Structure formats: C-alpha cells, structure tokens
C-alpha cells in the first residue's frame, strides 16, 4: 500500500507547487515562481519513480506468487519399504481417508510423485489477478532404481476425472476472454521414508514441493519438480 500512498502524496504536492509556481511566473514573480515550479517538478518526478518501483515490485510478486496445496507425510507401516501416507489437502485438518483412499495405508516403494492438471495464464493475466488453476490427479509410488522385481506401483486417484474438472475450470477462469496460456500436466516427486514430510505448493505454472521438517531437509536437501506439457490436453 505504501508504494501507492507515497507517489500519490508526492504527486499532489508536486502539482500544487507547479501550479502555484506558474501562477507566480504569470504575475512576473519569476524567481519565486520558478523555484516552486522546479520543486513541483521534482516531486512529480519522485512520484513517477516510486510508482514505477511499486509496479515492478507488484509485477514481481504476482509472477512468483504461490499458494499451498497439501502436506504429505510418511510413517513406517511395519514392513521394509512399506509406508503409510498422510495427505492433508489445503483447507482440511484431517488426512484423506475412507473409500478410495485405502491404499494410502500401504504405499510401497522408495519415492512418491504427485500429479495435477494445470491451467497456466499469461503473465499479463497473472498481473491482473488470475492465478494458475490446478486439479490434483493422482498420488503414486515407485522405485528410484530398477530392482529387477515385478513390483506394482501404488496409485491413489485424488479426483475421478481431473481432465474434465480442469476443462471446466478453464471455461470458468478465462477461456471466454482468451487469457489462458496452456493446459498441461505437472508433477513433483521425492523420496519416501519414515518421518519425511513435504509441503506442496502451486506456483503460477507448476507444482513444487518443499521439505516440511528437519528430517526431510537432512535427507533430500532441495526437492525436485517436473512440469510436463500434455500436448493432447492443451489442444482441447
């Protein structure tokens, strides 16, 4: 807010001094009038500089804006390589449970991935207040290295039809005025392990994951994010 208050005050002072100075100049009070015009123009210039700085800061903040999506934590489930996943979506206080989420209790593997359907808006639309739209797709497990064993991935669907939901969101968030940029898939993946916890965020173009506790930071350092364009869906 201060980035708009300061230039407004400077602009008003500048205009007042400039008009007052011009009035004195017209009354042949050239020295005092010229001084007022000079200071008035200085305040107007200051207002312009502060306004540009505020716009640049606002643009930067809008383009790097991100919002929380979920927290994913893992607990040992009593067998080697078997974990219990606790998935708490943003806005909820309890982990996902019940029909369709039974597999979260037995997630086998050494890494996990979370995918989503994403609608990315153009930078100008971001600056105007449009944020990327996402629909979570699935949480699945796998193995970082091929062990040679035929072990099935555990896949948990978080939405029955994320493609349909994403298209509906596209129509509701800018499809009519043509400010969307692309429609694609985004995924983030990291290691599973007892006590590891991740905070998932949505930026203006992709999912990202950050370590949520010291154990996770000690294990992985910086997380890995992958944005995967989906050609078929981007053409729908």
N, C-alpha and C positions, 0 to 999 in steps of 0.2 A: 504493500500500500504506500510506503514512504516514497517509492520510485515514481508515484503519480502525484503525491501531495507536494513534494519539493518542486518539481517543474511547474506545477500549477501556481504555487506561490510566487516563484521566480518570474513566471510569465506575466502574472498580474502586476507585480512591481515594475517589471520592465516596460509594460505597456503604459502604466501610469507615468513613469518617468519620461518615457519617449514623448507622449502627448503633451505633458507639461513642458518639456524642453522645446518642442516645436512651437507651442504657444508663446513662449518667451522669445524664441527666434523671430517669429512673426511680429512681435512687439519691439523688435530691434534690440532685445537684450541677448546679444549673440553669445557672449562668454558664458553666462549662467545657463542660458538655454542649450548651448552646445554641450556643456558639461552634463546636463540632465539627459540629453539625447544619447551621449556617449555611455553613461552608466545604464540607461534604459536598454540600449542595445546589448550591453554586457550581460544584463540579467536575462534578456531574451536568449542570448547565446548559451548561457548556463542552463536555461530551461530546456533548450534543444539537446544539449549534451546529456543531461540527466535523463531526458525522455528516451534518447537512443540507447543509453545504458540500460534503462529499465526494460525496453523492448527486447534487447539482446538477452538479458537475464531471463525474461519471461519465455522467450523462444527456446532458450536452452533448457529451462525447467520443463517445458511442455514436451520437448523431443526426448528427454531422458526419463520422463515420468514412468513409474512402475507401481503396481498395486499387488497386494498379497493375494495368493490363490489358495494355498493349502499348506499344511505341515504334514510331513511324512516321517514317521519314526519306526524303528525296527527293534523287536525284542526276540531273544532266543526262544525257540519253540520246543526245545528238548531234544533235538536231533542235530547232528552236524549238517550245516548248510541249510537248515530249516528255520524260518523266522516268521514272527507274527508282525504284520504291518498295521500300524495305527495311522489312519488317514483322516485328518480333520480339515474339512473344507472351510474356506473363509466364510465367516458368519455363523458357523456352527461351533458348538462347545464340546460335542462328543464325537468320537471316531465313527466312521461309517460302519454299519453293522446291519444284520438282517438279511432277508432274501436277496440273492445276487451278490452278496459280499462275503460269503462263507470262505472263499479262497484266500481272503486276506489273513486268515488264521494260519495258513500253511503256504508261505511264499518260499519256494525252493530256488536256490541259486546263490550267486555272489555279487550280482548287480541288478539294479532295477531301472526301469525307464517309465516316464510319464509322458503321454502324448496328448495333444489338443488340436482342434481345428481353429485356425486363426484368420481373422479378417483384419488386414492392415490398411490403415487410411493414409492418405498422402500427408506430407509434412504440414502443408497449409491447413489441412483439416485438423491435424493434431493441435496446431496453434489456436484454432478456433474452438477447441474443447472436445473434439472427437477422439476417444481413446480406442485402441485396438480391442476388438471383440474376440472372445475365445469361448470355446465349448470343450471341456475336458472329454477325452476319448477313452483311453484305457491305461491302466497301470499293469505292467508286466515284468517278469523276472527273466533272467538269463544267466549265462556264464561268460565271464570275461575271456576265458581260454577254452578251447575245444578239448574236453577230457576224453573224447572217444566214446563216451557213453551216450546212449539214446535217451536223453532226459528231456521231457516235455517242458516247455515254458508254462508258467502260471500266468494267465491273463485274466484281469478283472475289468469288465466293462463298467465305466463310470456314467455313460449315457447310452441309451438304447440305440439312438440314431443321431450321432453328433453331426453328420453331414447335413441332415435335414434341419437340425437346430441351427447350424451355422448359416445355412442359406436363409432361414427365417430372420436371423439376427442381421444378416446382410441387407435384407429388404427393409428392416426396421431402422437401420443405422447408416443410411447414406446411399443406398443403391439408387434411390429415386433421383438424387441430385448429382450422382456421378463423382463422389469424392473418395470412394474406396480405391485402394491401390492394388491389393492382391488377396487371394483366398488360398491358403495353403496349410500344410501340417507343420507343427513344431513339436520337438521332443527334447526332454532333458533326461540324462542318465547319470548314475553314480553308484558306488559300491553299496551293497547291503552288509549289515553287521550288527551284532548286539549292541544296543545303546546309541547307534547312529541316528541322527535326526537332521532333517532338511526343511528349510523354508522355501516354498515355491512362489515365484513372483511372475507377473506378466508385464513385460515392457511394452513399448509401442510396436514391437514386431516379433517377439518370441518369448517363450518360457525360459526362465532361468532358475537355478537352484543355488541356495547359499547354505553353508554349514550353520546349524542351529545350536550347536553346543561344542564344548571344547574337545570332546572325544572325536567328533566328526572332523573338526579342523585339524586335529592331530593325524587323522587317518588319510585325508584326501587333499588338504590344502585348498586349492581353488577347484570348484566344481566345473563340470563340462556341460555345455549347452549346444544343441544342434537344431538349426532351423532347416526344414526340408520342404522345398517347394513341391506342391502337388499339382502337376500340370492339368490333370483331368478336372479337378475340382475348381481350379482357377478359371477354367473356361465356362463353368456352369453359370 
